[in-house]
Amino acid sequence: MIFKFLFKHRALLILSILFFSGRSASAIIIGYGKTGKIDYNLETGTFNVSDGPKQLLLNGFSQAEYQKTLFSSKDYKDITYSKKAIKDGFGNGFKHILLLKQVGLPTMQQVFYTYIHKDYFMISIILKGANLSINHIVPINGNLIDQQPSDTPTSLFVPFDNDTFISYNTVPLIANVSNPSAEVTALYHDQSRKGFVIGSIDHTNWKTGVITAMNSDKKISIQAICGYTEESITRDKIIHGYLTGNSVSSAKVFFGAFDDWRLGMETYAKLNRISEPPMVFKWNNATPVGWNSWGAMQEKITLEKANQVSDFFADSLKSFRSGDVAFIDLDSYWDNLLKGGLTGDYSKLKAFADHAKSKGLKPGIYWAPFVDWGFAGGGNRKAEGTDYTFGEMWTKVDSGYHDIDGARALDPTHPGTQQRIATVINKFKECGFEMIKIDFLGHAAIESDHFYDPKITTGMQAYKTGMEFLLKQLDGKMLVYAAISPSMASGRYVHVRRIACDAFKSIKDTEYTLNSVSNGWWQTYLYDYIDADHVVFSDQSDGENKARLLSAIVTGTCITGDDFSRQGKWTGTARHLLSNAEILKILEDGKAFVPVEGNRGKSASQLFVKELNGVKYLAVFNYSDETKDFNIDFSRIGLKLDQVYGTENLISRKKKP
């Protein structure tokens, strides 16, 4: 169900307190935000963080590994401090530099970034020396101070990507439990919503792991590790690549304590978008809606069936549009329409694109540019559009290659990989496609023993190289949608990213998708849009179909997936549900709903809220097979207990004054 609540806007008065800093002989006081303070000890190389009287972090320090030896800021005896005013995309603030020198160790700079009126800070580490080779830097290592020690805190696991049907997870942090997370984590209490958010805000060089743990004495530790690999999370079977040179910098790591951890995660996402501004062209059009063939048609694609889907949209789903636009996207097996392989005859694909346009629709296509599906046929096969063999292009990993999902990774820096991409993308442009769904992008981010381009030494550098080349070929001609892809590093390269792995039609698919929205909704501020994958109605129950549709609405876009080239229950369901103007109106801003409750493990929140144009929307999901009553706490969904609201069920269209 989904409801809307009508109420008047209220103005907010934001009070600000000026930034301050000070120092003494052995300590430096770095102020941030209203009452935040970093107390740095020049004698020990450690720092404490507090907010007014509240301690947030104790015994903080930084670490790195050099020549297989782990060292830290605590090993340095000569530490000096300086600061300078800065103005950048984050605002006006200060750069605080702790310069650490010690014989036998690389020079270390701990750089704290603080900004006026911002209740958080960022830290990065710079190591300097002759011919350094570094693959492990820990900007923050210390003990978090739980503000509610009597209540078990929740630690958030964020996946590195959305492959292998991986789920977000919320882990109760109890004694002797450790929870690693990719790039970012939150440590929070669900009822009070107070919590910490710690994570990297740049992803061009490093994979970062953020690890929260509680020891037997119930002390909570936090580590943000640049150079983190773990096969079950990052897919890597080898260690992180090394960065080399006379100066090596870590990723910049964000640290904040928030009254509502959800606001903290949204703040974190927005900072990522500032840190790594989009390279993909600016999307000024309406929220994308449409259809994708992988939902039901899959390998059965023919020109006739694809055209029949366009006809169905034109004749029976006329109101399912956003900005008068809907995309019709051919997924895998579009090559059924080819003659002569990827360099052959694309006339049937062009005919499909032309037919879709004639119906007032925008044609889309699919491709996985960084994988070899035919690797079992051997490495001597000639790669399409190149003079190279696939064997030359495979990413080298230890004594073998990187295989996952039935595909082998191609080196994004190899000229053969790039020439093949240029060849195929040019064919797509000639056909007139206006959208492309790109998949299995995680294969381009894998660590390798060595890449073709010797300047590239880490998986994230290779990913950047590959994605930048791909965008150059696309030349701003298509809406770019990412399916399987790195969660954080893809924000600058695509307009839309699928929030989870494949989802189809069942209530379990809906719950799986909403697990990712419950814990990853904040990516709505990293991407233009996040997507719930193709919505398939099929012959499912009416309740499951409503839930599946609303899982898309809650995520922020809507891509359908039934085989509309033939009639069935799904065609009637689509005509009914996809013509609901009040529900489609919610997609206007393309932003995701916010979960009401966290702490659901690998399950999903049952309540989501969103405010748009003076209306509060509440989406309610029941993932069980039994009827369930919900008692809604107004205060938890952001309504006033002493105010009267009118409600409307947007499915049944029943109103209550």
SVG drawing of the C-alpha trace seen along z (x, -y; Angstrom):
<svg xmlns="http://www.w3.org/2000/svg" viewBox="-13 -32 80 56">
<polyline fill="none" stroke="black" stroke-width="0.4" points="0.0,0.0 1.0,-3.6 -0.5,-6.6 0.0,-10.4 -0.4,-12.8 -1.1,-16.5 0.4,-19.2 1.9,-22.7 5.6,-23.4 7.3,-24.7 10.3,-26.9 13.5,-25.7 15.9,-28.1 19.4,-26.9 21.8,-28.3 25.5,-28.2 28.5,-28.5 31.8,-29.7 34.7,-27.4 37.6,-27.7 40.9,-26.1 43.7,-26.4 47.0,-24.8 49.2,-24.2 52.8,-23.0 51.9,-19.3 48.4,-19.3 46.6,-20.8 42.8,-21.5 41.1,-21.4 37.5,-22.5 34.8,-21.5 31.1,-22.1 29.2,-23.6 30.9,-21.9 33.2,-19.3 36.8,-19.0 39.8,-16.9 42.4,-16.9 45.7,-15.9 48.7,-14.9 51.9,-15.9 53.9,-13.7 52.1,-10.4 50.8,-10.9 47.3,-10.1 44.0,-12.0 40.7,-12.0 37.4,-13.3 34.5,-14.8 31.3,-16.8 30.9,-19.1 31.1,-16.9 30.6,-13.7 33.6,-11.6 33.3,-10.1 36.7,-8.5 39.6,-7.7 43.2,-6.9 42.9,-7.5 45.9,-7.0 47.0,-6.3 48.9,-3.3 50.6,-2.1 52.7,0.8 56.0,0.3 58.4,3.0 56.2,5.6 56.4,3.7 53.4,2.1 54.1,-1.3 51.8,-4.0 51.7,-7.7 52.6,-6.6 56.1,-5.6 57.0,-9.2 58.8,-11.5 59.0,-14.7 55.5,-16.1 54.6,-19.6 51.3,-21.3 50.2,-23.8 47.0,-24.9 45.7,-26.8 42.3,-28.1 40.7,-26.3 37.7,-26.8 36.5,-23.9 33.3,-22.0 32.7,-21.1 32.7,-24.7 34.9,-27.1 37.2,-25.6 40.7,-24.6 43.3,-22.0 45.1,-20.9 48.4,-19.2 50.3,-17.1 53.8,-16.5 55.5,-13.5 59.2,-12.6 61.2,-9.7 64.5,-8.2 63.9,-5.0 60.3,-5.7 58.6,-7.5 57.5,-11.0 53.8,-11.0 51.3,-13.7 47.9,-13.4 45.7,-15.9 42.4,-16.8 39.8,-18.7 37.2,-20.8 34.5,-23.0 32.5,-25.9 29.2,-24.8 29.8,-21.1 29.5,-18.6 32.0,-16.2 35.6,-16.0 37.7,-14.2 41.2,-12.8 43.7,-11.6 47.3,-10.3 50.2,-11.2 53.4,-9.2 56.6,-10.7 60.0,-9.0 62.1,-7.7 60.5,-5.1 57.7,-4.1 55.5,-1.1 52.4,-1.0 49.3,1.0 48.0,0.6 47.1,-2.7 44.8,-3.1 43.8,-6.8 41.7,-6.1 42.2,-3.4 40.7,-3.9 38.0,-3.3 34.4,-4.5 32.6,-5.6 29.1,-4.2 26.7,-6.9 24.2,-4.2 26.3,-1.4 23.3,0.4 21.8,1.0 23.4,3.3 24.6,1.2 24.1,2.2 26.9,2.3 26.0,1.9 27.5,4.1 27.6,2.4 28.5,4.6 31.3,3.6 29.0,4.4 25.6,5.9 26.8,9.2 26.0,12.9 22.7,11.8 24.7,10.3 22.7,8.5 23.2,5.6 23.3,6.7 22.9,5.1 24.9,6.9 24.4,6.6 27.8,5.7 28.4,7.8 31.6,9.1 34.1,10.8 32.2,9.8 33.8,8.1 31.9,6.7 33.8,5.6 32.1,3.4 33.0,2.0 33.9,-1.7 31.5,-2.8 29.7,-1.7 27.3,-3.1 27.3,-2.1 23.9,-3.1 21.0,-2.4 17.8,-1.8 15.4,-3.3 17.2,-6.5 18.7,-6.5 21.9,-8.1 25.1,-6.8 28.4,-7.2 29.1,-7.1 32.7,-6.4 33.7,-5.9 35.9,-6.8 34.8,-9.6 37.1,-8.9 37.5,-5.6 39.9,-6.2 42.9,-4.5 41.9,-2.4 39.4,0.2 38.6,-0.7 37.3,1.6 35.8,0.2 35.8,2.6 33.9,2.3 34.6,4.8 33.8,5.3 36.3,7.0 35.7,9.1 35.8,6.0 33.0,4.5 35.3,1.8 34.4,0.9 37.2,0.4 37.0,-1.1 39.5,-0.8 39.3,-2.4 41.7,-0.4 42.8,-1.7 44.0,1.4 41.3,3.8 40.5,7.0 38.4,9.9 37.1,12.4 33.7,12.7 33.3,8.9 35.5,7.3 35.8,10.6 39.6,10.4 41.7,13.5 44.9,11.6 46.1,8.7 45.4,5.1 47.7,3.5 50.5,1.2 50.7,-2.6 54.3,-3.7 56.3,-6.9 57.8,-9.5 54.4,-10.4 51.5,-8.1 48.1,-9.3 45.3,-7.4 41.7,-7.9 40.0,-10.7 37.9,-9.2 34.8,-10.9 33.9,-10.7 30.7,-12.0 28.4,-11.4 24.7,-12.1 21.4,-12.3 20.0,-10.3 22.3,-7.8 20.1,-8.0 21.0,-11.7 24.6,-10.7 24.4,-8.2 22.8,-10.8 25.4,-13.4 28.1,-10.8 26.6,-10.1 26.3,-13.8 30.0,-14.3 31.0,-11.5 29.3,-13.2 31.2,-16.4 34.5,-14.6 34.0,-12.7 31.7,-14.8 29.9,-13.0 31.9,-12.5 28.8,-11.2 26.8,-14.0 24.2,-15.9 20.8,-14.3 18.3,-17.1 15.3,-14.9 12.6,-13.2 13.0,-10.2 13.5,-7.1 10.7,-4.6 10.2,-1.8 10.7,1.9 13.6,4.4 13.6,7.8 15.5,9.7 12.5,9.8 10.6,12.5 11.4,12.6 15.2,13.3 16.6,15.6 13.3,15.5 14.0,12.1 13.0,11.7 12.5,8.5 8.8,9.3 8.4,9.8 10.5,6.6 8.3,4.6 5.2,6.0 6.3,4.8 6.7,1.3 3.2,1.6 1.8,2.6 3.3,-0.4 2.0,-2.7 -1.5,-1.2 -2.2,0.1 0.3,-1.8 -0.1,-5.3 0.0,-6.9 3.0,-5.0 5.5,-7.7 7.7,-10.2 8.1,-13.5 6.2,-11.8 9.0,-9.3 9.4,-5.5 12.4,-3.4 12.2,0.0 15.4,1.8 16.7,5.1 18.8,7.0 21.1,10.0 20.3,12.1 19.8,9.0 22.4,10.6 19.7,12.9 19.0,10.1 22.5,9.9 24.0,11.5 27.8,12.2 28.5,11.4 29.4,8.1 31.0,6.7 28.3,8.0 24.8,6.9 22.9,4.7 20.0,4.0 17.4,5.8 18.5,3.9 18.2,0.6 14.8,1.7 13.8,2.3 15.2,-1.1 13.4,-2.9 10.1,-1.1 10.3,-2.1 10.9,-5.7 8.0,-5.7 5.8,-4.8 7.1,-7.7 9.4,-5.5 13.2,-5.5 15.1,-2.3 17.7,-0.9 20.4,1.8 22.6,3.9 26.2,4.9 28.9,6.2 32.0,4.4 34.6,5.9 34.0,9.6 34.6,12.6 31.7,15.0 33.4,17.4 36.6,17.9 36.1,21.7 36.8,21.7 40.4,20.7 42.5,17.6 43.4,17.7 40.0,16.4 40.3,13.0 38.5,10.3 35.9,8.5 37.1,5.2 40.7,5.8 43.9,7.6 44.2,9.0 43.2,12.4 41.1,12.7 43.9,14.4 46.0,11.3 43.2,9.2 42.3,11.3 43.1,9.8 46.1,11.6 45.4,12.7 48.2,14.6 48.8,17.7 45.5,17.5 42.6,15.2 39.5,13.8 36.3,15.8 32.9,15.1 29.3,15.3 30.5,17.5 32.5,14.7 36.3,13.9 37.5,10.4 39.1,8.3 41.9,5.9 40.2,2.4 43.6,0.8 44.4,3.2 44.1,1.6 42.2,4.7 39.5,4.3 39.2,0.6 39.1,1.2 36.4,3.8 34.4,1.4 34.8,-1.4 33.6,1.0 30.5,2.1 29.5,-1.2 29.8,-2.8 27.4,-0.2 24.9,-1.0 25.1,-4.7 24.6,-4.0 21.4,-2.1 20.1,-5.1 19.9,-3.7 19.2,-6.3 19.9,-4.1 22.5,-1.5 22.4,0.9 26.0,1.9 26.6,5.0 29.3,7.0 31.3,3.9 32.9,5.4 35.1,7.5 36.9,4.2 37.7,3.4 39.5,6.6 43.1,6.5 45.7,7.9 49.4,8.9 49.9,6.3 47.8,4.4 48.7,3.7 49.2,0.1 52.1,0.1 51.0,-3.2 47.9,-1.4 48.6,0.7 45.2,1.1 41.8,2.4 40.1,-1.0 42.6,-2.7 41.8,-0.1 38.1,-0.7 38.5,-4.4 40.4,-3.9 37.8,-1.5 34.8,-3.6 36.3,-6.8 37.1,-5.2 33.6,-3.8 32.0,-7.2 34.2,-8.8 32.8,-6.3 29.2,-6.9 29.8,-10.6 26.8,-11.7 24.4,-9.9 22.7,-7.6 21.2,-7.4 23.7,-5.2 22.3,-2.5 24.6,-0.2 23.5,3.2 26.2,5.3 28.7,2.7 30.8,1.3 28.4,-0.4 30.4,-3.6 32.9,-4.0 30.3,-4.0 28.5,-7.2 30.5,-9.4 30.1,-7.3 26.4,-6.4 23.0,-8.1 21.1,-5.1 22.4,-2.1 20.5,1.0 20.3,1.1 20.6,4.9 21.1,8.0 18.4,9.5 14.8,9.4 11.8,10.8 8.2,11.3 7.9,13.0 7.5,11.3 10.9,12.7 12.3,10.7 10.6,7.7 12.1,8.2 15.5,8.8 15.4,5.6 14.1,3.6 16.9,5.0 19.2,2.9 16.8,-0.1 16.5,0.2 20.3,0.0 21.4,-1.7 18.6,-4.2 21.2,-7.0 22.8,-6.2 19.9,-8.2 22.2,-11.2 25.2,-9.5 23.5,-8.7 20.9,-10.6 18.6,-7.5 18.8,-4.1 16.6,-1.3 14.8,1.7 15.4,3.8 12.7,5.0 9.2,5.3 7.6,8.6 3.9,9.2 3.4,12.6 0.7,14.7 1.6,13.7 -1.1,12.7 -2.5,9.2 -0.8,8.5 2.6,9.6 2.2,7.5 1.3,4.4 4.3,4.9 6.6,5.5 5.5,2.2 5.8,0.3 9.3,1.6 10.3,-0.2 8.4,-3.4 10.1,-3.4 13.5,-3.0 12.8,-6.0 12.3,-4.7 10.2,-2.0 11.4,0.5 8.8,3.2 9.8,6.7 6.9,8.8 6.7,10.3 4.2,7.9 4.4,9.5 1.8,11.9 -1.4,11.7 -1.7,13.0 -2.7,11.9 0.3,9.6 -1.1,7.4 -4.2,6.7 -2.2,6.0 0.1,3.6 -2.9,1.7 -4.3,1.3 -1.3,0.6 0.9,-1.3 -1.9,-3.8 -2.2,-5.0 -1.2,-8.7 -1.0,-9.4 1.6,-6.7 3.6,-7.6 3.6,-11.2 5.9,-10.1 8.6,-9.5 8.8,-13.1 12.0,-13.9 13.5,-10.4 14.5,-10.1 14.2,-7.0 12.1,-6.7 13.8,-6.5 13.5,-3.4 11.6,-4.0 13.3,-1.1 16.8,0.3 18.3,3.2 16.5,5.8 19.5,8.1 19.3,9.4 15.6,8.7 14.1,5.3 12.3,2.5 8.5,2.8 7.9,-1.0 9.4,-3.7 8.6,-7.4 9.1,-10.2 8.1,-13.9 7.3,-15.5 5.6,-18.8 4.1,-19.1 2.9,-15.5 4.2,-12.8 4.1,-9.3 4.2,-6.1 4.8,-2.7 3.9,0.4 5.1,3.9 4.1,7.3 6.7,9.9 4.9,12.8 2.1,15.0 -0.3,14.0 -2.4,10.9 -0.7,8.4 -1.9,5.4 0.5,2.4 0.4,-0.1 2.0,-3.3 3.9,-5.5 3.5,-9.0 6.6,-10.2 8.7,-7.5 7.5,-8.6 8.0,-12.3 4.4,-13.4 3.2,-15.5 1.2,-13.7 -1.0,-16.7 -1.9,-17.4 -4.8,-15.9 -3.9,-14.5 -6.0,-13.4 -5.0,-10.1 -5.5,-8.4 -4.7,-4.8 -3.1,-5.3 -3.9,-1.7 -7.6,-1.6 -8.0,-5.4 -9.9,-5.4 -9.7,-8.7 -10.1,-9.5 -10.4,-13.2"/>
</svg>
